[in-house]
Amino acid sequence: MDQTHIDGMVQRLHSVLKDRHKAKAILKRYWQPRMALVWSVIDVHRAANERAVALTNTEALAVLESLHRQHNQQYGIKWEDLTTSIEDRVLGRKLTRTELNRFIKQDIITVQK
Protein backbone atom coordinates (compact mmCIF):
# COMPACT_ATOMS: atom_id res chain seq x y z
CA MET A 1 0.00 0.00 0.00
CA ASP A 2 1.29 3.42 -0.91
CA GLN A 3 2.45 5.64 1.98
CA THR A 4 -0.11 8.26 0.93
CA HIS A 5 -2.91 5.77 1.52
CA ILE A 6 -1.48 4.70 4.88
CA ASP A 7 -1.27 8.36 5.92
CA GLY A 8 -4.90 8.81 4.82
CA MET A 9 -6.02 5.81 6.88
CA VAL A 10 -4.24 7.11 9.97
CA GLN A 11 -5.69 10.60 9.42
CA ARG A 12 -9.22 9.18 9.27
CA LEU A 13 -8.60 7.27 12.52
CA HIS A 14 -6.82 10.15 14.23
CA SER A 15 -9.59 10.85 16.74
CA VAL A 16 -9.50 7.28 18.11
CA LEU A 17 -5.77 6.60 17.89
CA LYS A 18 -3.47 7.03 20.86
CA ASP A 19 -0.21 6.76 18.92
CA ARG A 20 -0.20 7.79 15.25
CA HIS A 21 3.37 6.63 14.66
CA LYS A 22 2.61 3.17 16.04
CA ALA A 23 -0.53 2.99 13.89
CA LYS A 24 1.48 3.91 10.77
CA ALA A 25 4.05 1.23 11.58
CA ILE A 26 1.34 -1.41 12.06
CA LEU A 27 -0.36 -0.48 8.79
CA LYS A 28 2.95 -0.45 6.96
CA ARG A 29 3.78 -3.96 8.25
CA TYR A 30 0.27 -5.16 7.39
CA TRP A 31 0.47 -3.89 3.81
CA GLN A 32 4.11 -4.85 3.18
CA PRO A 33 3.31 -8.34 1.79
CA ARG A 34 0.12 -7.16 0.07
CA MET A 35 -0.88 -4.99 -2.83
CA ALA A 36 -4.04 -3.00 -3.38
CA LEU A 37 -4.90 -0.98 -6.43
CA VAL A 38 -7.04 1.93 -5.34
CA TRP A 39 -9.77 3.51 -7.44
CA SER A 40 -11.48 6.62 -6.12
CA VAL A 41 -14.56 8.65 -6.99
CA ILE A 42 -12.17 11.25 -8.45
CA ASP A 43 -11.11 8.63 -11.02
CA VAL A 44 -14.77 8.06 -11.89
CA HIS A 45 -15.42 11.81 -12.19
CA ARG A 46 -12.39 12.15 -14.47
CA ALA A 47 -13.59 9.25 -16.65
CA ALA A 48 -17.05 10.84 -16.83
CA ASN A 49 -15.61 14.24 -17.75
CA GLU A 50 -13.59 12.55 -20.52
CA ARG A 51 -16.98 11.52 -21.92
CA ALA A 52 -18.30 15.09 -21.46
CA VAL A 53 -20.52 14.05 -18.55
CA ALA A 54 -20.74 15.27 -14.93
CA LEU A 55 -21.75 12.81 -12.20
CA THR A 56 -22.85 13.30 -8.62
CA ASN A 57 -20.66 11.78 -5.89
CA THR A 58 -23.47 9.27 -5.27
CA GLU A 59 -23.42 8.18 -8.92
CA ALA A 60 -19.62 7.96 -8.94
CA LEU A 61 -19.65 5.80 -5.81
CA ALA A 62 -22.33 3.55 -7.36
CA VAL A 63 -20.07 3.04 -10.39
CA LEU A 64 -17.16 2.06 -8.11
CA GLU A 65 -19.32 -0.32 -6.07
CA SER A 66 -20.73 -1.93 -9.21
CA LEU A 67 -17.28 -2.45 -10.72
CA HIS A 68 -16.02 -3.90 -7.46
CA ARG A 69 -18.86 -6.44 -7.31
CA GLN A 70 -18.60 -7.43 -10.97
CA HIS A 71 -14.88 -7.36 -11.75
CA ASN A 72 -12.93 -10.45 -12.69
CA GLN A 73 -9.79 -10.73 -10.53
CA GLN A 74 -7.93 -12.28 -13.43
CA TYR A 75 -8.41 -9.13 -15.52
CA GLY A 76 -8.86 -6.42 -12.87
CA ILE A 77 -10.52 -3.10 -13.60
CA LYS A 78 -9.42 -0.98 -16.53
CA TRP A 79 -10.07 2.68 -17.32
CA GLU A 80 -12.33 1.52 -20.13
CA ASP A 81 -14.47 -0.30 -17.54
CA LEU A 82 -15.16 3.03 -15.83
CA THR A 83 -16.19 4.81 -19.02
CA THR A 84 -18.24 1.86 -20.27
CA SER A 85 -20.09 1.60 -16.96
CA ILE A 86 -20.91 5.32 -17.05
CA GLU A 87 -22.11 5.15 -20.65
CA ASP A 88 -24.10 1.92 -20.19
CA ARG A 89 -25.90 3.29 -17.14
CA VAL A 90 -26.61 6.66 -18.83
CA LEU A 91 -25.55 8.52 -15.72
CA GLY A 92 -25.02 12.21 -15.09
CA ARG A 93 -25.63 15.24 -17.22
CA LYS A 94 -23.79 16.68 -20.21
CA LEU A 95 -20.97 19.08 -19.40
CA THR A 96 -21.51 22.65 -20.49
CA ARG A 97 -19.12 24.04 -23.09
CA THR A 98 -17.36 26.05 -20.34
CA GLU A 99 -16.96 22.98 -18.09
CA LEU A 100 -15.62 20.91 -20.98
CA ASN A 101 -13.10 23.63 -21.89
CA ARG A 102 -11.93 23.87 -18.25
CA PHE A 103 -11.45 20.10 -18.16
CA ILE A 104 -9.57 19.96 -21.46
CA LYS A 105 -7.40 23.05 -21.00
CA GLN A 106 -6.93 23.25 -17.22
CA ASP A 107 -7.71 19.70 -16.04
CA ILE A 108 -10.49 20.97 -13.76
CA ILE A 109 -12.94 18.18 -12.95
CA THR A 110 -16.66 18.97 -12.80
CA VAL A 111 -18.75 17.18 -10.15
CA GLN A 112 -22.51 17.51 -10.37
CA LYS A 113 -24.11 18.72 -7.15
HUTAPE-V557669 format. One record per pair of residues at least 12 apart in sequence whose C-alpha atoms are under 6 Angstrom apart, sorted by the first residue. I is the first residue (numbers start at 1). J is the second residue. D is the distance in whole Angstrom. If there is no record, write none. Layout:
{{I;J;D} {I;J;D}}
//
This chain:
{{1;31;5} {1;35;6} {41;60;5} {41;61;6} {44;60;6} {47;83;6} {52;94;6} {52;95;5} {53;92;6} {53;93;5} {53;94;5} {53;95;5} {54;92;5} {54;93;5} {54;95;6} {54;110;6} {54;111;6} {54;112;5} {55;92;4} {55;111;6} {55;112;5} {56;111;6} {56;112;5} {56;113;6}}
//
